[in-house]
């Protein structure tokens, strides 16, 4: 079917290009006397046409004609190469226990796309070139899969076997692609121009373009891209596909091992018949689910509960704006928190009232943080502060960033006091990023929300700031936009011994009325192989002790923020707060 479609496309493209060629030749005075009615060109004119010289009279027209001819040749080469790849540019290759199809496709961004039907697709930023590698997992070979089950000792050599299989498949694909590209461009040029010399020139140009694309892919090849895959498809299969963050990061020594691990994970998924395999998280990691800005969306609780179960979450951290107006009538919305299956740490947002906070404080398994209070939950010490502002109505003028900076300074002072007492905090939480910036240097990781978009940055004094998007997809306000706001959440992987961030998965779901799902693995630069670990945050001496806010909306006393270290680069601009 694909070849029949390609042949039909071949004929149509050839006819269209011939018509364009005739029109161009007719307008430039070099047309065929039968089709254009112009006199037959003289021998000198025919010589000019072959050489493309601009020395004859009518220079601008001749130059335009030569340019159009060159562009036409390039168009014929590109179209012929694409059709050649479409018809014969794929190979079937066994990779470990799986049968796969490898294909090169034109692309503006490059990369590698692994299709695991019907589960979804895995994308890797493996290279930058005008060619993308598509790998389709066709089926699991029962004989080779059963051999691995019967002879477990073969698993030790699976890495070398997979690397050899992929290398052989890549060589076959490269050879077949060269033949397909050259043959396709030559054939289409012969159909369009009806001149063997022009057809051979098109084939040579196609080979040069393919070689340049291959050189670009080789120069930009990124074997570490397997550390940060993007998975789209069935969300329930994502944990098994992307694997354990701990093992991926700490056991990475060569690309071949990661390739074997990736194929092994896909094999486990593809082998599932009635149910998907159970995700087995690494016991050396603590898994923290970061949510924010639910804004009274009841669907968020189902999403959170699903993620807790799929990723075996140890702790949930909510950075505020769980409610929309903070009224007592909304409190019943919070009842599902007790059934989520993991401890829940919460800080107040500017849409959450004191009534909301009091209701959560009475719930079991919920830890409300305010005023810099710290708790130890699931092996992680967390401190946080509620938003000093209460602005559920967007017509209310907020108190401004001064109140947020004062709250952040209060949180930073609490973090330094905890460190001096010998109980350092691992994660700080504030709703507004303006407040979160004040903790720079006092804690390794600070979480925030409020702006309804993801931001990840390392502050000048070494603290990593992670801002989460809206887990409620904007809540009740999602219907006010032309397109629904997407649902965001993140799974943070912390080392159980050091409680430092090892990796995180960014989970993005389609908003209201959409069913898309994507999971993107991210790894901090300081834990990538071959990089030196980042220095621990250092706490500058506080200049004053800020006061404690009295109630939401009443503001808090201002206090000077700690001065940044002079040797550090200037701090990135703070994202604009969202009301």
CORTA-V683789 format. One record per pair of residues at least 24 apart in sequence whose C-alpha atoms are under 10 Angstrom apart, sorted by sequence separation. I is the first residue (numbers start at 0). J is the second residue. D is the distance in whole Angstrom. If there is no record, write none. Layout:
i:j:d
I:J:D
I:J:D
//
This chain:
i:j:d
81:105:7
105:129:6
106:130:5
107:131:8
178:202:10
180:204:10
181:205:6
182:206:10
240:264:6
241:265:9
286:310:8
287:311:9
288:312:7
293:317:9
315:339:9
321:345:9
325:349:9
326:350:10
330:354:8
334:358:10
340:364:9
341:365:9
342:366:8
343:367:8
344:368:7
345:369:9
346:370:10
383:407:9
407:431:9
410:434:8
411:435:9
414:438:8
417:441:10
418:442:9
438:462:8
439:463:8
465:489:10
484:508:9
485:509:5
486:510:6
501:525:9
502:526:8
539:563:8
80:105:9
104:129:8
105:130:5
106:131:6
180:205:6
181:206:6
226:251:9
239:264:6
240:265:6
286:311:7
287:312:6
288:313:8
289:314:9
290:315:7
291:316:8
292:317:8
293:318:10
294:319:9
295:320:9
296:321:9
315:340:10
319:344:10
320:345:10
321:346:9
322:347:10
323:348:10
324:349:9
325:350:6
326:351:8
327:352:9
329:354:10
330:355:6
333:358:9
334:359:9
337:362:7
339:364:10
384:409:8
385:410:10
406:431:10
407:432:9
409:434:9
410:435:9
411:436:9
412:437:10
413:438:10
415:440:9
416:441:10
438:463:10
439:464:9
484:509:8
485:510:4
486:511:9
500:525:10
501:526:7
502:527:10
538:563:10
539:564:8
103:129:10
104:130:5
105:131:6
106:132:9
179:205:10
180:206:7
181:207:10
238:264:10
239:265:8
240:266:9
285:311:10
286:312:5
287:313:6
288:314:6
289:315:6
290:316:6
291:317:5
292:318:7
293:319:8
294:320:6
295:321:6
296:322:9
314:340:9
315:341:7
316:342:9
317:343:7
318:344:8
319:345:7
320:346:9
321:347:8
322:348:8
323:349:9
324:350:6
325:351:5
326:352:7
327:353:10
329:355:8
330:356:10
333:359:8
336:362:9
337:363:7
338:364:10
383:409:10
384:410:6
403:429:9
407:433:7
408:434:7
411:437:6
412:438:8
414:440:10
415:441:6
436:462:9
438:464:9
483:509:8
484:510:5
485:511:8
500:526:9
501:527:9
538:564:10
103:130:6
104:131:5
105:132:9
179:206:10
240:267:9
285:312:8
286:313:5
287:314:5
288:315:5
289:316:5
290:317:5
291:318:5
292:319:6
293:320:6
294:321:5
295:322:5
296:323:9
312:339:10
313:340:9
314:341:6
315:342:6
316:343:6
317:344:6
318:345:6
319:346:5
320:347:7
321:348:7
322:349:9
323:350:5
324:351:7
325:352:5
326:353:9
327:354:6
328:355:10
330:357:10
331:358:9
336:363:9
337:364:7
383:410:7
384:411:10
403:430:9
404:431:9
406:433:9
407:434:4
408:435:9
410:437:8
411:438:5
414:441:6
415:442:8
435:462:10
436:463:10
483:510:5
484:511:7
499:526:10
537:564:10
77:105:10
102:130:10
103:131:6
104:132:6
177:205:9
178:206:9
180:208:9
181:209:9
223:251:9
226:254:10
239:267:8
240:268:7
285:313:6
286:314:7
287:315:6
288:316:6
289:317:6
290:318:7
291:319:6
292:320:5
293:321:5
294:322:5
295:323:6
312:340:8
313:341:6
314:342:5
315:343:5
316:344:5
317:345:5
318:346:5
319:347:5
320:348:4
321:349:10
322:350:6
323:351:7
324:352:8
325:353:8
326:354:7
327:355:7
330:358:7
334:362:8
336:364:9
337:365:8
382:410:8
383:411:10
403:431:7
404:432:9
405:433:10
406:434:6
407:435:6
408:436:9
409:437:9
410:438:7
411:439:8
413:441:9
414:442:7
436:464:8
482:510:8
483:511:5
485:513:9
490:518:10
102:131:8
103:132:5
104:133:7
177:206:7
180:209:8
225:254:8
236:265:10
239:268:7
280:309:10
284:313:10
285:314:8
286:315:9
287:316:7
288:317:8
289:318:8
290:319:8
291:320:7
292:321:5
293:322:7
294:323:5
295:324:9
311:340:9
312:341:7
313:342:7
314:343:6
315:344:6
316:345:6
317:346:7
318:347:7
319:348:4
320:349:6
321:350:7
322:351:6
323:352:10
325:354:7
326:355:7
330:359:9
333:362:9
336:365:8
356:385:9
382:411:10
384:413:10
403:432:9
404:433:6
405:434:7
406:435:9
407:436:7
408:437:6
409:438:9
411:440:9
412:441:8
435:464:7
482:511:9
483:512:8
484:513:10
489:518:9
27:57:10
102:132:6
103:133:6
176:206:10
223:253:9
224:254:9
278:308:10
279:309:9
280:310:7
291:321:7
292:322:8
293:323:8
294:324:9
295:325:10
311:341:9
312:342:9
313:343:10
314:344:8
315:345:8
316:346:9
317:347:9
318:348:7
319:349:8
320:350:5
321:351:7
322:352:8
325:355:6
344:374:9
383:413:9
403:433:6
404:434:5
407:437:5
408:438:7
411:441:6
435:465:9
482:512:10
483:513:8
485:515:9
486:516:9
487:517:10
488:518:10
489:519:10
490:520:10
491:521:10
492:522:10
101:132:7
102:133:5
103:134:9
222:253:9
223:254:7
226:257:8
237:268:10
278:309:7
279:310:8
280:311:7
290:321:9
292:323:9
294:325:10
304:335:9
308:339:9
317:348:10
319:350:8
320:351:6
324:355:10
325:356:9
327:358:9
382:413:8
383:414:9
400:431:9
402:433:9
403:434:5
404:435:8
406:437:9
407:438:6
408:439:10
410:441:9
411:442:8
435:466:9
485:516:10
489:520:10
28:60:9
29:61:10
101:133:6
102:134:7
177:209:7
222:254:6
225:257:7
236:268:7
277:309:8
278:310:7
279:311:8
280:312:9
300:332:10
304:336:9
307:339:7
308:340:8
319:351:7
320:352:9
344:376:9
353:385:10
382:414:7
400:432:10
401:433:9
402:434:9
403:435:9
404:436:8
405:437:9
407:439:10
432:464:8
452:484:10
478:510:10
27:60:7
28:61:9
100:133:8
101:134:5
102:135:8
176:209:9
177:210:9
221:254:9
222:255:9
224:257:10
225:258:8
228:261:10
277:310:10
278:311:8
300:333:9
303:336:9
306:339:10
307:340:7
308:341:9
322:355:8
343:376:9
381:414:10
400:433:7
401:434:9
403:436:10
404:437:7
432:465:9
451:484:9
452:485:9
477:510:8
478:511:8
26:60:9
27:61:7
99:133:10
100:134:6
101:135:7
223:257:9
246:280:10
295:329:8
300:334:10
301:335:9
304:338:8
305:339:9
307:341:7
321:355:9
342:376:7
351:385:9
352:386:10
400:434:8
403:437:9
404:438:10
432:466:7
451:485:9
452:486:10
453:487:8
477:511:7
27:62:10
29:64:9
99:134:6
100:135:5
101:136:9
222:257:9
225:260:10
226:261:10
243:278:9
245:280:9
246:281:7
295:330:10
297:332:7
300:335:7
304:339:5
342:377:8
351:386:9
371:406:9
382:417:9
431:466:9
451:486:10
452:487:8
453:488:9
472:507:10
27:63:8
28:64:9
99:135:5
100:136:7
173:209:10
222:258:9
225:261:8
239:275:9
242:278:8
243:279:8
244:280:9
245:281:6
296:332:9
297:333:9
300:336:8
303:339:7
304:340:7
341:377:9
346:382:9
347:383:9
348:384:9
349:385:8
350:386:9
352:388:9
353:389:9
370:406:8
371:407:9
428:464:10
430:466:9
451:487:9
453:489:10
470:506:10
472:508:9
474:510:10
27:64:6
98:135:9
99:136:5
100:137:7
132:169:10
239:276:8
242:279:9
243:280:6
244:281:8
245:282:9
246:283:9
295:332:7
303:340:10
304:341:9
344:381:8
346:383:6
347:384:7
348:385:6
349:386:6
351:388:9
352:389:7
369:406:10
370:407:10
371:408:10
373:410:10
426:463:10
427:464:10
428:465:10
429:466:10
430:467:10
463:500:9
470:507:9
472:509:9
473:510:9
474:511:10
26:64:9
27:65:10
98:136:6
99:137:5
100:138:10
238:276:10
239:277:8
240:278:9
242:280:8
243:281:6
245:283:7
246:284:10
295:333:9
297:335:9
300:338:9
301:339:9
344:382:9
345:383:8
346:384:6
347:385:4
348:386:5
349:387:7
350:388:9
351:389:7
352:390:9
371:409:7
372:410:8
467:505:9
469:507:10
470:508:9
472:510:6
473:511:10
97:136:7
98:137:6
99:138:7
236:275:7
238:277:9
239:278:5
242:281:9
243:282:10
244:283:10
245:284:6
300:339:8
344:383:9
345:384:9
346:385:5
347:386:6
348:387:8
349:388:5
350:389:6
351:390:9
352:391:9
370:409:7
371:410:5
468:507:9
471:510:9
472:511:8
23:63:10
24:64:8
97:137:8
98:138:5
99:139:9
132:172:10
173:213:9
235:275:8
236:276:8
238:278:6
239:279:8
243:283:10
244:284:8
245:285:10
345:385:9
346:386:8
347:387:9
348:388:8
349:389:4
350:390:6
351:391:8
370:410:7
371:411:8
373:413:8
470:510:10
471:511:10
23:64:7
97:138:6
98:139:6
235:276:10
236:277:9
237:278:9
238:279:9
239:280:9
243:284:9
347:388:9
348:389:8
349:390:5
350:391:5
369:410:9
371:412:8
372:413:7
373:414:8
382:423:10
383:424:10
92:134:10
94:136:9
96:138:9
97:139:4
98:140:7
235:277:10
236:278:8
238:280:9
244:286:10
347:389:9
348:390:9
349:391:7
350:392:8
371:413:5
372:414:9
380:422:8
381:423:9
382:424:7
24:67:10
91:134:10
93:136:10
96:139:6
97:140:6
235:278:9
348:391:10
349:392:10
370:413:8
371:414:7
380:423:8
381:424:6
382:425:8
383:426:8
384:427:9
385:428:9
386:429:7
387:430:10
388:431:10
23:67:8
24:68:9
89:133:9
90:134:10
91:135:9
92:136:10
93:137:10
95:139:9
96:140:6
97:141:9
373:417:8
380:424:5
381:425:6
382:426:7
383:427:5
384:428:7
385:429:6
386:430:6
387:431:10
23:68:9
89:134:10
91:136:10
93:138:10
94:139:10
95:140:9
96:141:8
371:416:10
372:417:10
379:424:8
380:425:5
381:426:5
382:427:5
383:428:4
384:429:6
385:430:7
386:431:7
91:137:9
93:139:10
94:140:10
96:142:8
97:143:8
371:417:10
379:425:6
380:426:7
381:427:6
382:428:6
383:429:6
384:430:8
385:431:9
20:67:9
93:140:9
96:143:5
97:144:8
375:422:10
378:425:10
379:426:8
380:427:9
381:428:7
382:429:9
383:430:9
387:434:10
20:68:8
95:143:8
96:144:5
349:397:9
386:434:8
95:144:8
96:145:9
373:422:9
375:424:9
385:434:10
96:146:9
315:365:10
316:366:9
317:367:10
373:423:10
374:424:9
375:425:9
384:434:9
20:71:8
96:147:8
373:424:7
384:435:10
19:71:9
95:147:10
373:425:10
383:435:10
453:505:9
288:341:10
373:426:10
287:341:10
291:345:9
373:427:9
16:71:8
287:342:10
288:343:10
289:344:10
290:345:10
291:346:10
372:427:10
443:498:9
444:499:8
16:72:10
292:348:8
294:350:8
371:427:9
443:499:7
444:500:8
291:348:9
292:349:10
294:351:9
371:428:9
443:500:9
16:74:9
292:350:9
371:429:10
16:75:8
368:427:10
369:428:10
368:428:8
369:429:9
382:442:10
463:523:10
96:157:9
315:376:10
368:429:9
13:75:8
95:157:7
314:376:7
315:377:10
383:445:9
12:75:9
94:157:10
95:158:9
313:376:9
314:377:6
381:444:10
382:445:9
383:446:9
95:159:10
96:160:10
97:161:10
101:165:10
313:377:6
314:378:9
325:389:9
381:445:10
13:78:10
95:160:6
96:161:9
312:377:10
313:378:9
314:379:9
316:381:9
318:383:9
324:389:9
325:390:10
326:391:10
12:78:8
13:79:9
94:160:8
95:161:5
99:165:10
313:379:10
318:384:10
319:385:8
320:386:9
324:390:8
325:391:7
457:523:10
12:79:9
94:161:6
95:162:9
101:168:8
102:169:10
243:310:10
318:385:9
319:386:8
323:390:10
324:391:5
93:161:9
94:162:8
95:163:9
100:168:9
101:169:8
238:306:10
318:386:10
323:391:6
324:392:7
425:493:10
9:78:9
94:163:9
95:164:7
99:168:9
103:172:8
322:391:9
323:392:9
8:78:10
9:79:8
94:164:5
95:165:9
101:171:10
102:172:7
103:173:9
235:305:8
239:309:9
93:164:6
94:165:6
101:172:7
102:173:10
234:305:9
235:306:8
238:309:7
239:310:9
320:391:9
92:164:7
93:165:8
94:166:10
100:172:10
104:176:10
234:306:9
237:309:9
238:310:6
425:497:9
426:498:9
461:533:8
462:534:10
9:82:7
92:165:8
94:167:10
102:175:10
103:176:7
235:308:10
236:309:9
237:310:9
238:311:10
425:498:7
426:499:9
461:534:7
462:535:8
463:536:9
8:82:8
9:83:10
92:166:10
93:167:9
94:168:8
102:176:9
235:309:7
424:498:10
425:499:8
426:500:10
460:534:9
461:535:7
462:536:6
92:167:8
93:168:8
234:309:9
235:310:9
425:500:10
460:535:9
461:536:5
462:537:9
5:81:10
6:82:8
92:168:5
460:536:6
461:537:8
5:82:6
91:168:8
92:169:9
459:536:9
460:537:7
461:538:10
4:82:10
5:83:9
90:168:7
458:536:10
460:538:8
5:84:10
89:168:10
90:169:9
92:171:9
129:208:10
130:209:9
460:539:9
2:82:9
5:85:7
6:86:9
91:171:9
92:172:9
129:209:9
2:83:10
4:85:10
5:86:6
90:171:7
91:172:9
347:428:10
348:429:8
349:430:8
4:86:9
89:171:9
90:172:6
129:211:10
130:212:7
346:428:7
347:429:8
348:430:5
349:431:8
2:85:8
3:86:9
89:172:6
90:173:10
128:211:9
129:212:6
130:213:8
345:428:9
346:429:7
347:430:7
348:431:8
1:85:8
2:86:5
88:172:7
89:173:9
128:212:6
129:213:9
344:428:9
345:429:10
346:430:7
347:431:10
1:86:7
2:87:8
88:173:9
90:175:8
127:212:9
128:213:8
130:215:10
131:216:9
345:430:10
1:87:10
88:174:9
89:175:7
90:176:9
127:213:10
128:214:9
129:215:9
130:216:8
88:175:6
89:176:7
128:215:6
129:216:8
87:175:7
88:176:5
127:215:7
128:216:5
87:176:8
88:177:8
126:215:8
127:216:6
128:217:9
88:178:8
89:179:9
126:216:5
127:217:9
128:218:9
165:255:10
287:377:9
84:175:9
85:176:10
87:178:9
88:179:6
125:216:8
126:217:8
127:218:9
128:219:8
286:377:9
443:534:10
83:175:10
84:176:6
87:179:6
88:180:8
125:217:10
126:218:8
127:219:6
128:220:10
162:254:9
163:255:10
285:377:8
287:379:9
443:535:7
444:536:9
83:176:8
84:177:9
86:179:8
87:180:9
126:219:5
127:220:7
162:255:6
165:258:9
285:378:8
442:535:9
443:536:6
83:177:9
84:178:9
85:179:9
125:219:8
126:220:5
127:221:9
161:255:8
162:256:9
285:379:8
441:535:10
442:536:6
443:537:9
83:178:8
84:179:6
85:180:10
87:182:10
124:219:10
125:220:6
126:221:6
161:256:9
440:535:8
441:536:6
442:537:8
80:176:9
83:179:5
84:180:6
87:183:9
124:220:9
125:221:5
126:222:9
159:255:8
162:258:7
440:536:4
441:537:6
442:538:8
80:177:9
82:179:8
83:180:5
84:181:10
86:183:9
124:221:7
125:222:6
158:255:7
159:256:8
161:258:8
162:259:7
439:536:8
440:537:5
441:538:5
80:178:10
81:179:9
82:180:8
83:181:8
84:182:10
85:183:10
123:221:9
124:222:9
125:223:8
126:224:9
158:256:6
161:259:6
439:537:9
440:538:5
441:539:8
80:179:7
81:180:7
83:182:7
84:183:8
123:222:10
124:223:9
125:224:5
157:256:9
158:257:9
159:258:10
160:259:9
161:260:10
348:447:10
350:449:10
439:538:8
440:539:7
79:179:9
80:180:4
82:182:10
83:183:4
123:223:9
124:224:6
125:225:8
158:258:8
159:259:8
348:448:9
349:449:8
438:538:9
439:539:9
79:180:7
80:181:7
82:183:6
83:184:7
123:224:6
124:225:8
158:259:5
161:262:8
346:447:10
348:449:8
78:180:10
79:181:8
80:182:8
81:183:8
82:184:8
83:185:10
122:224:9
123:225:6
157:259:7
158:260:8
161:263:10
77:180:9
79:182:8
80:183:5
81:184:8
83:186:9
109:212:10
122:225:9
123:226:9
124:227:8
125:228:10
156:259:10
157:260:9
460:563:7
76:180:9
79:183:4
80:184:5
83:187:10
121:225:10
123:227:7
124:228:8
158:262:9
459:563:8
460:564:7
76:181:9
78:183:8
79:184:4
80:185:9
82:187:9
122:227:9
123:228:5
124:229:9
157:262:10
158:263:9
459:564:8
460:565:10
77:183:9
78:184:7
79:185:7
80:186:10
109:215:10
110:216:9
122:228:6
123:229:7
157:263:9
459:565:10
460:566:9
461:567:9
76:183:8
77:184:7
79:186:7
80:187:9
109:216:8
121:228:6
122:229:5
123:230:9
459:566:9
460:567:7
75:183:10
76:184:5
79:187:5
121:229:6
122:230:6
459:567:6
460:568:9
466:574:10
75:184:7
76:185:8
78:187:8
79:188:8
120:229:8
121:230:5
122:231:8
154:263:10
318:427:10
319:428:9
458:567:9
459:568:6
74:184:10
75:185:9
76:186:10
77:187:10
78:188:10
110:220:9
120:230:6
121:231:7
316:426:10
318:428:6
319:429:8
320:430:8
458:568:9
459:569:7
460:570:9
73:184:10
75:186:10
76:187:8
110:221:10
119:230:7
120:231:5
121:232:9
317:428:9
318:429:6
319:430:6
458:569:9
459:570:6
72:184:10
75:187:7
76:188:7
118:230:10
119:231:5
120:232:6
316:428:8
317:429:10
318:430:5
319:431:9
458:570:6
459:571:8
75:188:6
111:224:10
118:231:9
119:232:4
120:233:9
317:430:9
318:431:9
457:570:9
458:571:8
74:188:10
75:189:10
110:224:9
118:232:6
119:233:6
379:493:9
457:571:9
75:190:10
117:232:8
118:233:6
119:234:9
456:571:8
72:188:8
75:191:8
112:228:10
114:230:10
116:232:9
117:233:8
118:234:9
121:237:10
379:495:9
71:188:10
75:192:10
112:229:10
113:230:9
114:231:10
115:232:9
118:235:9
119:236:9
120:237:10
378:495:8
112:230:10
114:232:10
118:236:7
119:237:9
377:495:10
378:496:9
379:497:10
380:498:9
72:191:10
118:237:9
121:240:8
379:498:7
454:573:10
72:192:9
120:240:10
121:241:9
378:498:8
379:499:10
418:538:9
454:574:8
80:201:10
119:240:10
440:561:10
76:198:9
79:201:9
80:202:9
118:240:10
144:266:9
415:537:10
438:560:9
439:561:9
452:574:10
75:198:10
79:202:9
144:267:10
415:538:7
437:560:7
438:561:9
440:563:9
76:200:9
77:201:9
414:538:9
415:539:9
436:560:10
437:561:7
439:563:8
440:564:9
450:574:7
72:197:9
76:201:6
80:205:7
115:240:10
415:540:9
437:562:10
449:574:10
450:575:7
451:576:9
452:577:10
72:198:9
75:201:8
76:202:7
79:205:9
80:206:9
136:262:10
140:266:10
144:270:9
412:538:10
415:541:8
437:563:10
449:575:10
450:576:5
451:577:7
74:201:10
76:203:9
77:204:10
139:266:7
411:538:9
449:576:7
450:577:5
72:200:9
73:201:8
76:204:7
77:205:7
80:208:10
138:266:9
139:267:10
318:446:7
319:447:8
320:448:8
412:540:9
448:576:9
449:577:6
450:578:8
72:201:7
76:205:6
80:209:9
136:265:9
141:270:9
317:446:9
318:447:6
319:448:7
320:449:7
412:541:7
448:577:10
449:578:8
75:205:10
76:206:10
136:266:9
139:269:7
140:270:10
316:446:9
317:447:9
318:448:6
319:449:8
411:541:9
412:542:10
73:204:8
77:208:9
138:269:8
139:270:7
316:447:10
317:448:9
318:449:8
412:543:9
413:544:9
72:204:9
73:205:9
76:208:9
137:269:9
138:270:9
412:544:7
413:545:10
136:269:8
408:541:9
411:544:10
412:545:8
409:543:9
411:545:10
436:570:9
408:543:9
409:544:7
410:545:9
408:544:8
409:545:5
408:545:7
409:546:7
410:547:9
436:573:8
292:430:9
407:545:9
408:546:9
409:547:7
435:573:10
291:430:8
405:544:10
406:545:8
409:548:9
121:261:10
405:545:7
406:546:8
433:573:7
405:546:8
406:547:8
432:573:7
433:574:8
405:547:9
406:548:7
432:574:7
433:575:9
405:548:9
431:574:10
432:575:9
433:576:8
121:265:10
432:576:8
431:576:7
402:548:9
409:555:10
431:577:9
118:265:10
409:556:10
318:466:9
321:469:10
406:554:9
409:557:9
412:560:10
318:467:8
320:469:9
321:470:9
405:554:9
406:555:7
408:557:9
409:558:8
411:560:9
412:561:9
115:265:7
118:268:8
317:467:10
321:471:9
323:473:10
402:552:10
405:555:7
406:556:8
408:558:7
411:561:9
114:265:10
115:266:9
118:269:8
320:471:10
323:474:8
402:553:9
403:554:9
404:555:10
405:556:7
406:557:8
407:558:10
408:559:8
409:560:9
113:265:9
117:269:9
322:474:9
323:475:8
402:554:6
403:555:8
405:557:5
406:558:9
408:560:6
115:268:8
116:269:8
317:470:10
321:474:9
323:476:9
401:554:9
402:555:6
404:557:8
405:558:6
407:560:8
408:561:8
115:269:7
398:552:8
401:555:9
402:556:7
403:557:9
404:558:8
405:559:8
291:446:10
292:447:10
397:552:9
398:553:9
399:554:9
401:556:9
402:557:7
404:559:9
405:560:8
290:446:10
291:447:8
292:448:7
398:554:7
401:557:7
402:558:9
404:560:7
118:275:10
289:446:8
290:447:9
291:448:6
292:449:7
397:554:10
398:555:10
401:558:9
289:447:9
290:448:8
291:449:8
292:450:9
293:451:10
289:448:10
291:450:10
292:451:7
291:451:8
387:547:10
388:548:10
387:548:7
389:550:9
390:551:9
386:548:9
387:549:9
388:550:9
389:551:5
390:552:7
384:547:10
385:548:9
387:550:7
388:551:5
389:552:4
95:259:9
384:548:10
386:550:10
387:551:5
388:552:4
389:553:8
94:259:9
97:262:9
385:550:10
386:551:7
387:552:6
388:553:7
389:554:9
96:262:9
97:263:10
385:551:8
386:552:9
387:553:7
388:554:6
95:262:8
96:263:9
303:470:9
387:554:5
388:555:9
94:262:8
95:263:8
97:265:9
302:470:9
386:554:9
387:555:7
97:266:7
302:471:9
96:266:7
299:469:10
300:470:9
16:187:10
20:191:9
95:266:9
299:470:6
300:471:9
16:188:10
20:192:9
94:266:10
97:269:9
298:470:10
299:471:5
13:186:10
17:190:9
18:191:9
97:270:10
298:471:7
299:472:8
9:183:9
13:187:7
16:190:10
17:191:5
296:470:9
297:471:8
298:472:9
12:187:8
13:188:8
16:191:6
17:192:7
291:466:9
292:467:8
293:468:9
294:469:8
296:471:5
299:474:9
315:490:9
13:189:9
14:190:9
15:191:9
16:192:9
17:193:10
289:465:10
290:466:10
291:467:6
292:468:7
293:469:6
294:470:8
295:471:7
296:472:8
298:474:9
314:490:10
370:546:9
371:547:9
400:576:9
9:186:9
10:187:9
13:190:6
14:191:7
289:466:9
290:467:7
291:468:7
292:469:5
293:470:5
294:471:6
296:473:8
297:474:9
314:491:10
370:547:6
399:576:10
9:187:7
12:190:10
13:191:5
289:467:7
290:468:8
291:469:6
292:470:6
293:471:4
294:472:8
295:473:9
296:474:5
312:490:8
369:547:9
370:548:7
12:191:9
13:192:9
289:468:10
290:469:8
291:470:6
292:471:6
293:472:7
294:473:6
295:474:6
296:475:7
312:491:9
369:548:9
370:549:9
10:190:8
290:470:6
291:471:8
292:472:8
293:473:7
294:474:5
295:475:7
296:476:10
310:490:8
312:492:10
9:190:9
10:191:10
289:470:9
290:471:9
291:472:10
292:473:7
293:474:6
294:475:7
295:476:10
296:477:10
397:578:8
292:474:8
293:475:10
294:476:8
306:488:9
396:578:9
294:477:10
306:489:10
307:490:9
395:578:9
302:486:9
306:490:9
393:577:10
394:578:9
303:488:9
393:578:6
302:488:9
392:578:9
299:486:8
391:578:8
299:487:10
390:578:8
293:486:9
292:486:10
293:487:10
292:487:9
356:551:10
290:486:10
291:487:8
290:487:8
291:488:8
353:550:7
354:551:10
289:487:9
290:488:5
291:489:10
352:550:9
353:551:6
289:488:6
290:489:7
352:551:6
353:552:9
288:488:7
289:489:5
290:490:9
306:506:9
351:551:8
352:552:9
288:489:6
289:490:6
350:551:10
287:489:8
288:490:5
289:491:7
349:551:8
287:490:6
288:491:6
348:551:9
349:552:8
286:490:6
287:491:5
288:492:9
347:551:9
285:490:10
286:491:6
287:492:7
285:491:8
286:492:5
287:493:8
302:508:9
284:491:9
285:492:6
286:493:6
284:492:6
285:493:5
286:494:9
283:492:10
284:493:5
285:494:6
286:495:9
283:493:9
284:494:5
285:495:6
281:492:10
283:494:6
284:495:5
285:496:9
282:494:10
283:495:5
284:496:9
282:495:8
283:496:8
284:497:10
285:498:8
298:511:10
284:498:8
285:499:10
286:500:10
284:499:10
285:500:9
288:503:10
284:500:9
285:501:10
287:503:9
288:504:10
289:505:10
284:501:9
286:503:9
350:578:9
349:578:8
244:491:9
245:492:8
244:492:7
245:493:9
243:492:9
244:493:9
245:494:8
244:494:10
245:495:10
249:501:9
248:501:7
247:501:10
248:502:8
247:502:9
245:501:7
244:501:7
245:502:8
244:502:6
243:502:10
244:503:8
244:504:9
241:504:9
238:504:9
237:504:10
237:506:10
234:506:9
234:507:10
234:508:9
248:522:8
227:502:9
229:504:9
231:506:10
247:522:10
248:523:10
253:528:9
226:502:9
227:503:9
228:504:9
229:505:9
230:506:9
231:507:9
244:520:8
251:527:9
252:528:7
227:504:9
229:506:10
231:508:10
241:518:8
244:521:9
249:526:8
251:528:7
252:529:9
240:518:10
241:519:8
242:520:10
244:522:9
248:526:7
249:527:9
250:528:9
237:516:9
241:520:7
248:527:7
249:528:8
237:517:8
238:518:9
248:528:8
233:514:10
234:515:9
235:516:10
237:518:7
232:514:9
233:515:8
234:516:6
237:519:9
232:515:7
233:516:7
234:517:7
231:515:7
232:516:6
233:517:9
234:518:8
231:516:5
232:517:7
233:518:10
230:516:8
231:517:4
232:518:9
230:517:5
231:518:6
229:517:7
230:518:5
231:519:9
229:518:5
230:519:6
228:518:8
229:519:4
230:520:9
227:518:10
228:519:6
229:520:6
227:519:7
228:520:5
229:521:9
226:519:10
227:520:4
228:521:8
226:520:7
227:521:5
225:520:9
226:521:7
227:522:7
224:520:10
226:522:7
224:521:10
226:527:9
223:527:9
223:528:9
121:517:10
123:519:10
119:516:9
120:517:9
121:518:9
122:519:9
119:517:9
121:519:9
//
